[in-house]
Amino acid sequence: MDRSPTSGLLPTLLSATLGRLARGRLPQVVGELRLPGLAAAAEIIRDRWGVPHIYAQNDHDVFFAQGFVHAQDRLWQMDFHRRLAAGRLAEALGKTVLPLDRWMRILGLHRTAEQEARWLAEEAPRDARVAAALATLEAYVAGVNAGIASGPRPIEFALLRCRPEPWTIADSLSWAKLMAWSLSVNWESELLRSHLIARLGPELAAELEPVAGDLGPIILADGQQGLAGPRAAAGLGSNNWVVAGSRTTTGKPLLANDMHLQMVAPSIWYENHLDSRAALPQPAGAGSAGLHVTGVTFPGIPGVIAGHNAHVAWGFTNGFADVQDLYTERLRRTADGRVEYEYCGQWLEAAVRQETIRVRGRARVVEEVIVTRHGPIINALAPDLAGETPLALRWTSLDPGREILALCAINRARTCAEFRAALHDWTGPVQNIAYADIYGDIGYTFAGRIPIRPQGDGRVPAPGWTGEHEWRGYIPFDELPHLDNPAQGYIVTANNRVVGNDYPYFLGRDFTLGDRAQRITELIEARAKLDIPYVQRMQFDQVSPTAVSVTGWLGQLTCDDPELAAAVEMMRVWDGELAADSPAAAVQQVFARRMIALMTAPRLGELAPRYAGRGPTPEIAASSIFGHRACEWLKGQLAQPASHWFDLGGGETRDDVMRLALRQTVDYLKGRLGPRVSAWGWGKLHTLTYGHVLGRAPALARLFNRGPYPLGGDGSTL
């Protein structure tokens, strides 16, 4: 290995050189630009944080300018996302991303987006709301293309020697589809659940998933169930909560929101302020009507995703509704090469597409995509499905949606009632949406298309050839869970369970554990009146109710080993705060994972890591549905000393397994972080790097990535 003084110079020099080139490609943010497509003068003011505030004299121009600044600041990101959705990454990045392209060609997200774009164009002459949404998209697309044409291109394009194509409406709509895919995880849960059942049998496999009612708080409490179902004609990863004026120091509602999406460089989010209320000098008699909205946006989509206008504030958390089902299919290929599938005793012809994927520096690859009445055959998406029974994916977002209509309307809503009415067109992804208005009303809607299953609940793949498991439409909007001004004076959502057992429709079973909702509720109830600084502090809270529960049992453990006894004492007095500098937090996190691994490995074998979730080390779980369930399962098992899961094959008891897990925990932390307990900070194991796609190349990492940074908390904390 070259250890000469110059061995590290080349990456450093390369990074510095590229950094200078990148700075030379920054967009123009001072001065005047004359762009074709604007109807009148518009003004873009970037504040000290770089956030663009856009002032225009009409709606067309404000969305044109938004598209322009998105392209100025995030053109590479936008181009990457549209390539990802369309299955065209390999054209620019080569063979390493070919599996992603194959996935997206099989799913057909961009094809669905193109269908939506055609529907908008066809329906616009007959529907004013569609016409308004189409006009918004057209103005935004024109602004993006003006940005592509007028400004320097980001350095990524130069490094890859590629050029951005003109932006289209379908490109914008496909980004929404891509986000829906990332927020819909049911098909993966179905697969793992089916594997667990095959390994353990249905009874034991069911024990690994806590009953939904045991997962903590629900959004609509038992006393509110009448507001959730069809009997209520009068009357649902991330955190949001809204508090009525009766519980605030100002007498006005407060709304908080934190949407937990992947931390990357550049950020998925883009802060933006849009004002078309004739902010610039106007002719005599001109009105002041127009758009005035601020918040976070997605580069590639017009408008504000979450934020507030002059009348209403709103925020989202993922609903984790079950909107995907897998169907096992019976396929056959005819003598003339056609593909058929069986359905209700007949053989029907499947749609077959030959998707040609261009690969940089390589020959083109052709992916055959087979689509039945249930959707595309997805066996190629998962390595362990190769050679298995064909599986078709039925997913609500593979049907053309209308969420762009909802987005345009909620940006202009003037009351909670208008906001909720706009959500009629929110087709996906299913979200918990909390909102408040300046008149004192607060509300909540569980919005999106959720299938009605007349048989079964979609927990495992169903036979597709019988016709017995077909969806029977979607839950009507007026029968989706919602709340208006609840008596308790607040609404809390944190990806937790939505309704109780008396709700007449099945929403899903993959909600996350209720720790964050429980903690938010505790903090709200701890104050008679809330103010803004207190709500801001809530956002940074790092106390985990599950960690408190687990360490409550650990703190009672008896150990003869002085080293383990010291760890037990540390757990006994710990308050459950997963601070980055906390040794106790590191012990708890590693201990919990070791317990889950020890208890499940003898029976689950290679499925054990998938059940617990994979993380940066075997001791730390990634954020996954079954990872959350595993933590909740462990908490329940610790309360049952006689549980058979503690028997590892030698008649072990609960305390035996706890001592073994604690021994492994201490040994791991000593080996990883050294012998001094004070050096065992959780943030040394739990770090955050803002990673860029090109930052995966070692020579480019210093230029594009930021981090690692020590990070407190986990998936169960705010």
Buried (B, 14 or more C-beta within 10 A) or exposed (E): EEEEEEEEEEBEEBBEEBBEEBEEBEBEEEEEEEBEBBEEEBBBEEEEEEBBBBBBBBBBBBBBBBBBBBBBBBBBBBBBBBBBBBBBBBBBBBEEBBBBBBBBBBBBBBBBBBBBBEBBEEBBEEEEBBBBBBBBBBBBBBBBBBBBEBBBBBBBBBBBEBEBEEBBBBBBBBBBBBBBBEBBBBBBBBBBBBBBBEBBEEEBBBBBBBEBEBBBBBBBBEEBBEBBBEEBEEBBBBBBBBBBBBBBBEEBBBBBBBBBBEBBBBBBBBBBBBBBBBBBEEEEEEEEEBBBBBBBBBBBBBBBBBBBBEBBBBBBBBBBBBBBBBBBBBBEEEEEEEBBBBBEEEBEEBEBBEBEBEBBEEEEBEBEBBBBBBBBBBBBBBEEBEEEEBBBBBBBBBBBBBBBBBBBBBBBBBBBBBBBBBBBBBBBBBBBBBBBBBBBBBBBBBBBBBBEBEEEEBBBBBBBBBEEBBBEEBBEBEBBBBBBBBEBBBBBBBBBBBBBEEBEBBBBBBBBBBBBBBBBBEBBEEBEEBEEEBBEEBEEBBBBBBBBBBBBBBBEBEBEEEBBBEBBEBBBEBEBBBBBBBBBBBBBBBBBBBBBBBBBBEBBEEBBBBBBBEBEEBBBBEBBBBBBBBBBBBBBBBEEEEBEBBBBEEEBEBBBBBBBBBBBBBEBBBEBBEEEBEBBBBBBBBBEBBBBBBBEEEEBBBBBBBBBEBBBBBBBBB
